[in-house]
Amino acid sequence: MSERRALETKLVERARTDPAFRKALLANPRAVLENELGGKLPEGISIEVHEETVNTLHLVLPLDPAAVPEPLLRAIGGAWGAAASAWGRKVE
């Protein structure tokens, strides 16, 4: 399991069992994520949390690494390496 997937699983599970955490995650996902990671996220990175309902489901498509310049892809490879691999692009 990738680091990103492990973090997502941890956040979803905690939000499922902790109503106060869920509320905070929905209200200010950037602050919650920075707290969980123990540091600041780079400026320009936005975080969106979508809550499914009985009538609305969400499908998230992974990042297409072909749309990301090579230097940036290398810089974010640890976080997005699985997406790059899924699209057939090697991250060095």
N, CA, C and O of each residue as an XYZ file, in Angstrom:
368
protein
N       0.854     -1.181      0.000
C       0.000      0.000      0.000
C       0.895      1.239      0.000
O       1.854      1.318      0.768
N       0.577      2.205     -0.866
C       1.370      3.422     -0.945
C       1.169      4.259      0.315
O       0.196      4.084      1.048
N       2.112      5.173      0.549
C       1.989      6.067      1.709
C       0.719      6.900      1.606
O       0.016      7.107      2.596
N       0.434      7.375      0.402
C      -0.762      8.183      0.222
C      -2.017      7.372      0.518
O      -2.904      7.843      1.230
N      -2.100      6.159     -0.019
C      -3.277      5.311      0.210
C      -3.414      4.991      1.701
O      -4.526      4.982      2.230
N      -2.302      4.731      2.377
C      -2.345      4.441      3.815
C      -2.879      5.646      4.587
O      -3.681      5.491      5.508
N      -2.433      6.848      4.210
C      -2.912      8.061      4.880
C      -4.399      8.262      4.611
O      -5.157      8.572      5.530
N      -4.821      8.089      3.367
C      -6.240      8.231      3.036
C      -7.094      7.256      3.838
O      -8.140      7.631      4.367
N      -6.650      6.010      3.928
C      -7.381      4.989      4.681
C      -7.486      5.387      6.151
O      -8.546      5.255      6.763
N      -6.386      5.872      6.707
C      -6.368      6.308      8.108
C      -7.347      7.464      8.337
O      -8.097      7.461      9.313
N      -7.335      8.456      7.431
C      -8.222      9.605      7.574
C      -9.687      9.206      7.448
O     -10.525      9.663      8.225
N      -9.995      8.363      6.481
C     -11.381      7.923      6.282
C     -11.870      7.132      7.489
O     -12.988      7.343      7.960
N     -11.052      6.240      7.982
C     -11.450      5.432      9.139
C     -11.678      6.312     10.367
O     -12.652      6.126     11.096
N     -10.779      7.269     10.592
C     -10.950      8.139     11.749
C     -12.195      9.009     11.586
O     -12.937      9.214     12.546
N     -12.426      9.521     10.378
C     -13.617     10.339     10.138
C     -14.893      9.526     10.329
O     -15.923     10.057     10.743
N     -14.812      8.243     10.027
C     -15.974      7.369     10.191
C     -16.316      7.147     11.663
O     -17.485      6.982     12.012
N     -15.317      7.145     12.509
C     -15.531      6.812     13.923
C     -15.466      8.009     14.866
O     -15.824      7.889     16.038
N     -15.016      9.159     14.374
C     -14.831     10.341     15.230
C     -15.566     11.535     14.612
O     -15.031     12.189     13.717
N     -16.786     11.827     15.082
C     -17.584     12.907     14.489
C     -16.893     14.275     14.516
O     -17.039     15.050     13.571
N     -16.155     14.581     15.563
C     -15.469     15.877     15.646
C     -14.363     15.960     14.586
O     -14.174     17.004     13.961
N     -13.641     14.864     14.391
C     -12.595     14.827     13.367
C     -13.222     14.969     11.985
O     -12.702     15.702     11.143
N     -14.324     14.283     11.744
C     -15.023     14.368     10.455
C     -15.434     15.803     10.160
O     -15.246     16.298      9.049
N     -15.995     16.463     11.162
C     -16.430     17.851     11.011
C     -15.238     18.754     10.684
O     -15.326     19.605      9.799
N     -14.135     18.569     11.391
C     -12.930     19.371     11.141
C     -12.363     19.100      9.760
O     -11.944     20.029      9.069
N     -12.345     17.839      9.349
C     -11.821     17.465      8.035
C     -12.657     18.099      6.922
O     -12.104     18.559      5.923
N     -13.958     18.127      7.081
C     -14.833     18.751      6.090
C     -14.685     20.277      6.094
O     -14.741     20.908      5.039
N     -14.499     20.861      7.267
C     -14.424     22.323      7.382
C     -13.076     22.882      6.939
O     -13.026     23.934      6.301
N     -11.984     22.195      7.269
C     -10.657     22.710      6.950
C      -9.700     21.550      6.672
O      -8.837     21.243      7.495
N      -9.852     20.910      5.520
C      -9.047     19.725      5.231
C      -7.546     19.990      5.203
O      -6.762     19.124      5.590
N      -7.135     21.171      4.752
C      -5.708     21.492      4.699
C      -5.091     21.475      6.098
O      -4.033     20.881      6.309
N      -5.752     22.126      7.046
C      -5.231     22.173      8.415
C      -5.172     20.780      9.035
O      -4.203     20.434      9.711
N      -6.205     19.992      8.801
C      -6.234     18.633      9.351
C      -5.114     17.799      8.747
O      -4.407     17.089      9.463
N      -4.954     17.884      7.439
C      -3.910     17.103      6.766
C      -2.521     17.547      7.208
O      -1.653     16.707      7.445
N      -2.300     18.843      7.321
C      -0.998     19.332      7.804
C      -0.724     18.843      9.218
O       0.406     18.481      9.546
N      -1.747     18.832     10.046
C      -1.592     18.323     11.410
C      -1.234     16.841     11.399
O      -0.349     16.410     12.139
N      -1.914     16.065     10.567
C      -1.645     14.624     10.480
C      -0.248     14.348      9.937
O       0.409     13.400     10.367
N       0.209     15.170      8.997
C       1.530     14.983      8.393
C       2.650     15.596      9.227
O       3.823     15.268      9.049
N       2.271     16.492     10.144
C       3.277     17.129     10.990
C       4.073     18.200     10.266
O       5.237     18.427     10.596
N       3.477     18.856      9.296
C       4.177     19.910      8.570
C       3.253     20.604      7.590
O       2.117     20.183      7.374
N       3.759     21.668      7.005
C       2.987     22.458      6.052
C       3.018     21.825      4.667
O       4.032     21.268      4.246
N       1.904     21.920      3.975
C       1.832     21.510      2.571
C       2.313     22.676      1.716
O       2.179     23.832      2.117
N       2.867     22.389      0.554
C       3.317     23.475     -0.317
C       2.152     24.379     -0.724
O       1.026     23.920     -0.916
N       2.450     25.679     -0.852
C       1.444     26.611     -1.352
C       1.050     26.162     -2.760
O       1.865     25.601     -3.493
N      -0.170     26.406     -3.118
C      -0.632     26.025     -4.440
C      -1.254     24.636     -4.499
O      -1.869     24.276     -5.503
N      -1.102     23.853     -3.434
C      -1.741     22.543     -3.353
C      -3.069     22.736     -2.633
O      -3.102     23.208     -1.497
N      -4.155     22.373     -3.288
C      -5.457     22.483     -2.636
C      -5.930     21.086     -2.230
O      -5.624     20.092     -2.888
N      -6.664     21.040     -1.160
C      -7.189     19.787     -0.625
C      -8.708     19.897     -0.616
O      -9.263     20.851     -0.071
N      -9.368     18.936     -1.212
C     -10.823     18.902     -1.206
C     -11.286     17.579     -0.613
O     -10.767     16.516     -0.954
N     -12.255     17.657      0.267
C     -12.866     16.468      0.854
C     -14.316     16.450      0.400
O     -15.040     17.433      0.560
N     -14.724     15.343     -0.158
C     -16.094     15.189     -0.639
C     -16.788     14.127      0.205
O     -16.265     13.032      0.413
N     -17.951     14.469      0.675
C     -18.728     13.530      1.485
C     -19.852     12.952      0.633
O     -20.705     13.685      0.132
N     -19.843     11.630      0.474
C     -20.906     10.980     -0.278
C     -22.190     11.005      0.537
O     -22.181     11.047      1.768
N     -23.286     10.977     -0.195
C     -24.603     10.889      0.435
C     -25.316      9.681     -0.150
O     -24.777      8.993     -1.017
N     -26.500      9.431      0.315
C     -27.280      8.317     -0.202
C     -27.512      8.488     -1.708
O     -27.562      7.502     -2.445
N     -27.653      9.726     -2.159
C     -27.982     10.003     -3.556
C     -26.802     10.469     -4.407
O     -26.961     10.664     -5.612
N     -25.623     10.652     -3.810
C     -24.471     11.160     -4.555
C     -23.236     10.350     -4.224
O     -22.840     10.242     -3.064
N     -22.631      9.783     -5.255
C     -21.380      9.052     -5.104
C     -20.303      9.816     -5.853
O     -20.597     10.510     -6.826
N     -19.051      9.695     -5.409
C     -17.934     10.401     -6.029
C     -16.930      9.402     -6.577
O     -16.602      8.416     -5.917
N     -16.450      9.654     -7.770
C     -15.393      8.874     -8.384
C     -14.228      9.825     -8.606
O     -14.384     10.857     -9.259
N     -13.058      9.485     -8.069
C     -11.878     10.330     -8.199
C     -10.933      9.690     -9.196
O     -10.486      8.558     -9.010
N     -10.636     10.419    -10.247
C      -9.685      9.936    -11.241
C      -8.281     10.338    -10.823
O      -8.079     11.461    -10.360
N      -7.308      9.450    -10.974
C      -5.952      9.793    -10.563
C      -5.329     10.830    -11.494
O      -5.753     10.999    -12.637
N      -4.341     11.499    -10.988
C      -3.565     12.462    -11.755
C      -2.967     11.793    -12.981
O      -2.452     10.679    -12.889
N      -3.030     12.457    -14.126
C      -2.379     11.965    -15.336
C      -0.976     12.560    -15.357
O      -0.820     13.744    -15.658
N       0.050     11.766    -15.042
C       1.410     12.303    -14.991
C       1.892     12.902    -16.308
O       2.835     13.693    -16.305
N       1.274     12.550    -17.426
C       1.669     13.133    -18.708
C       1.409     14.635    -18.724
O       2.020     15.362    -19.508
N       0.512     15.101    -17.869
C       0.176     16.519    -17.813
C       1.088     17.295    -16.866
O       0.962     18.514    -16.744
N       2.002     16.599    -16.198
C       2.870     17.230    -15.205
C       4.285     17.324    -15.763
O       4.818     16.326    -16.248
N       4.904     18.503    -15.706
C       6.288     18.627    -16.166
C       7.213     17.676    -15.401
O       7.029     17.456    -14.204
N       8.195     17.121    -16.089
C       9.095     16.125    -15.500
C       9.713     16.556    -14.161
O       9.707     15.760    -13.222
N      10.250     17.795    -14.032
C      10.842     18.181    -12.733
C       9.827     18.149    -11.589
O      10.150     17.734    -10.476
N       8.611     18.584    -11.867
C       7.579     18.557    -10.832
C       7.178     17.125    -10.521
O       6.965     16.783     -9.358
N       7.073     16.288    -11.538
C       6.735     14.888    -11.312
C       7.777     14.219    -10.418
O       7.426     13.450     -9.523
N       9.058     14.509    -10.655
C      10.121     13.947     -9.800
C       9.982     14.456     -8.363
O      10.169     13.708     -7.404
N       9.650     15.748     -8.235
C       9.536     16.351     -6.907
C       8.387     15.753     -6.108
O       8.481     15.613     -4.889
N       7.299     15.400     -6.794
C       6.136     14.861     -6.083
C       6.022     13.354     -6.239
O       5.009     12.766     -5.861
N       7.039     12.732     -6.787
C       6.996     11.303     -7.079
C       6.614     10.433     -5.906
O       5.881      9.459     -6.075
N       7.097     10.763     -4.715
C       6.769      9.963     -3.548
C       5.285      9.958     -3.263
O       4.720      8.935     -2.877
N       4.655     11.102     -3.453
C       3.228     11.210     -3.182
C       2.383     10.683     -4.328
O       1.291     10.159     -4.106
N       2.884     10.819     -5.564
C       2.076     10.494     -6.733
C       2.666      9.363     -7.559
O       2.209      9.112     -8.675
N       3.665      8.682     -7.036
C       4.307      7.611     -7.792
C       3.343      6.541     -8.262
O       3.484      6.033     -9.375
N       2.377      6.190     -7.448
C       1.408      5.162     -7.832
C       0.564      5.629     -9.007
O       0.254      4.844     -9.904
N       0.193      6.902     -9.006
C      -0.582      7.441    -10.125
C       0.246      7.411    -11.397
O      -0.255      7.050    -12.461
N       1.510      7.787    -11.289
C       2.385      7.783    -12.459
C       2.518      6.364    -13.005
O       2.449      6.154    -14.216
N       2.705      5.405    -12.127
C       2.823      4.011    -12.554
C       1.540      3.529    -13.207
O       1.577      2.804    -14.201
N       0.408      3.932    -12.650
C      -0.873      3.518    -13.213
C      -1.060      4.046    -14.631
O      -1.729      3.417    -15.451
N      -0.466      5.198    -14.915
C      -0.569      5.790    -16.245
C       0.601      5.380    -17.129
O       0.717      5.855    -18.259
N       1.470      4.502    -16.628
C       2.566      3.997    -17.441
C       3.752      4.932    -17.571
O       4.529      4.812    -18.519
N       3.907      5.852    -16.648
C       5.029      6.790    -16.706
C       5.942      6.523    -15.525
O       5.482      6.454    -14.385
N       7.221      6.373    -15.785
C       8.180      6.077    -14.723
C       8.584      7.351    -13.997
O       8.868      8.372    -14.623
N       8.607      7.279    -12.673
C       9.051      8.393    -11.845
C      10.405      8.034    -11.292
O      10.547      7.018    -10.613
N      11.404      8.850    -11.570
C      12.763      8.567    -11.090
C      13.118      9.445     -9.927
O      14.223      9.346     -9.393
